[in-house]
Amino acid sequence: MKAKNNNFVIIVTLLIALILSIIPMPIGIDMYRPNWTLLVLMYWSLALPNRVNVLSAWFIGLVLDVLLGSILGINAFATAIVIYVCVNNFQKIRNFSLWQQSLIIALLTALYHLMIFWVQRFILDVDFSISYLKPVITSAAIWPVVFLLLRKIRRQLRVH
């Protein structure tokens, strides 16, 4: 398979993640919405760190800012920092078992949400609520499914 088609697979999975991030959900469930774009970006940055890196994470974060109507650059900044950590430690993280990876994903997702809170606190003077961290639980719980599904797609379509 050509590199052009490989990029297409990565882009399609990221578009699906962006769509899952903006699909309307009931208010009671929405606070537990996993960070789909972050999970997909983390998978691709762990699997192909030379193809999905900080710059692509920043761009996807900027698109997410526009889609969510949040402060421009806030998701881009937080996503870029988390993917930076992933790319710099991809060899270590890939050697962990899935449940250990889920714990790392929980820590990185918590870092993402705390960075967004800190920027919002600085700009908008918002107060901290534990609901900021509810997506951490669901993102960590859904990581094995995301990992196995994307790995299957990557292997079947020979994305490398």
C-alpha positions as CSV (number, residue, x, y, z in Angstrom):
1,M,0.0,0.0,0.0
2,K,1.3,3.4,-0.9
3,A,2.1,6.1,1.7
4,K,-0.7,8.3,0.3
5,N,-3.2,5.6,1.3
6,N,-1.5,5.2,4.7
7,N,-2.1,8.9,5.4
8,F,-5.7,8.5,4.3
9,V,-6.3,5.8,6.9
10,I,-4.9,8.0,9.7
11,I,-6.8,11.0,8.5
12,V,-10.1,9.0,8.4
13,T,-9.6,7.7,11.9
14,L,-8.9,11.2,13.2
15,L,-12.0,12.5,11.4
16,I,-14.2,9.8,13.0
17,A,-12.7,10.7,16.4
18,L,-13.5,14.4,15.8
19,I,-17.1,13.4,14.8
20,L,-17.4,11.3,18.0
21,S,-16.2,14.3,20.0
22,I,-19.0,16.6,18.8
23,I,-22.0,14.2,18.5
24,P,-24.7,15.5,20.9
25,M,-25.2,13.4,23.9
26,P,-27.5,13.7,26.9
27,I,-26.1,16.0,29.6
28,G,-25.8,13.3,32.2
29,I,-23.7,11.1,29.9
30,D,-21.9,13.9,28.1
31,M,-19.7,14.6,31.1
32,Y,-18.3,11.1,30.8
33,R,-17.5,11.4,27.1
34,P,-14.1,9.8,26.3
35,N,-11.5,12.1,24.7
36,W,-11.8,10.4,21.3
37,T,-9.4,12.6,19.4
38,L,-6.8,12.4,22.2
39,L,-7.1,8.6,22.3
40,V,-6.7,8.2,18.5
41,L,-3.8,10.6,18.4
42,M,-2.1,8.8,21.3
43,Y,-2.6,5.5,19.4
44,W,-1.1,6.8,16.2
45,S,1.7,8.6,18.0
46,L,2.6,5.4,19.8
47,A,2.3,3.2,16.7
48,L,3.9,5.6,14.2
49,P,5.7,8.4,16.1
50,N,7.4,9.6,12.9
51,R,4.1,10.2,11.1
52,V,1.8,11.5,13.9
53,N,3.7,13.9,16.1
54,V,3.3,17.2,18.0
55,L,2.6,19.3,14.9
56,S,-0.2,17.0,13.8
57,A,-1.6,16.9,17.4
58,W,-1.5,20.7,17.5
59,F,-3.4,20.9,14.3
60,I,-6.1,18.4,15.3
61,G,-6.4,20.2,18.7
62,L,-6.9,23.5,16.8
63,V,-9.7,21.8,14.7
64,L,-11.2,20.6,17.9
65,D,-11.1,24.1,19.3
66,V,-13.1,25.4,16.3
67,L,-15.6,22.5,16.5
68,L,-16.2,22.9,20.2
69,G,-16.2,26.6,20.2
70,S,-13.6,26.8,23.0
71,I,-10.9,29.3,23.4
72,L,-8.8,29.1,20.3
73,G,-5.6,27.2,21.0
74,I,-6.5,25.7,24.4
75,N,-7.1,22.1,23.1
76,A,-4.2,22.5,20.6
77,F,-1.8,23.4,23.4
78,A,-3.0,20.6,25.7
79,T,-3.1,18.0,23.0
80,A,0.4,18.9,21.7
81,I,1.9,18.6,25.3
82,V,0.3,15.1,25.8
83,I,1.4,13.9,22.4
84,Y,4.9,15.3,23.1
85,V,5.1,13.0,26.2
86,C,3.8,10.1,24.2
87,V,6.2,10.5,21.3
88,N,9.2,10.9,23.6
89,N,8.3,7.7,25.6
90,F,6.6,5.6,22.8
91,Q,9.1,2.7,23.2
92,K,8.5,2.4,26.9
93,I,4.7,2.8,26.6
94,R,4.4,0.2,23.8
95,N,6.1,-2.4,26.0
96,F,3.5,-2.2,28.7
97,S,0.5,-4.5,28.9
98,L,-2.9,-3.1,27.9
99,W,-4.0,-2.5,31.5
100,Q,-0.7,-0.7,32.3
101,Q,-1.2,1.4,29.1
102,S,-4.7,2.2,30.3
103,L,-3.2,3.6,33.5
104,I,-0.7,5.7,31.6
105,I,-3.6,6.9,29.3
106,A,-5.5,7.9,32.4
107,L,-2.6,9.9,33.7
108,L,-2.0,11.6,30.3
109,T,-5.8,12.3,29.9
110,A,-5.8,13.8,33.4
111,L,-2.8,16.0,32.4
112,Y,-4.8,17.1,29.3
113,H,-7.8,18.1,31.4
114,L,-5.8,19.8,34.1
115,M,-3.9,21.8,31.5
116,I,-7.2,22.9,30.0
117,F,-8.5,23.8,33.4
118,W,-5.3,25.8,34.2
119,V,-5.6,27.8,31.0
120,Q,-9.3,28.4,31.6
121,R,-8.6,29.4,35.2
122,F,-6.0,31.9,34.0
123,I,-8.2,33.4,31.3
124,L,-11.8,33.0,32.5
125,D,-11.3,32.5,36.3
126,V,-13.3,29.2,36.4
127,D,-13.4,27.1,39.5
128,F,-12.2,23.5,39.6
129,S,-14.8,20.8,39.6
130,I,-14.2,17.0,39.9
131,S,-16.4,16.7,36.7
132,Y,-13.3,17.9,34.8
133,L,-11.8,14.5,35.4
134,K,-14.7,12.2,34.7
135,P,-13.6,11.7,31.1
136,V,-10.3,10.3,32.4
137,I,-12.2,7.2,33.7
138,T,-14.0,6.5,30.5
139,S,-10.9,7.2,28.3
140,A,-8.8,4.8,30.3
141,A,-11.6,2.2,30.3
142,I,-12.1,2.5,26.5
143,W,-8.4,2.5,25.7
144,P,-8.0,-1.3,25.2
145,V,-10.9,-1.3,22.7
146,V,-9.5,1.7,20.8
147,F,-6.0,0.2,20.8
148,L,-7.1,-3.2,19.6
149,L,-9.4,-1.8,16.9
150,L,-6.9,0.7,15.5
151,R,-4.2,-2.0,15.6
152,K,-6.4,-4.3,13.6
153,I,-7.1,-1.5,11.1
154,R,-3.4,-0.7,10.9
155,R,-2.3,-4.3,10.3
156,Q,-5.0,-5.1,7.8
157,L,-4.5,-2.0,5.7
158,R,-0.7,-2.2,6.2
159,V,-0.3,1.3,7.5
160,H,3.4,1.9,8.3
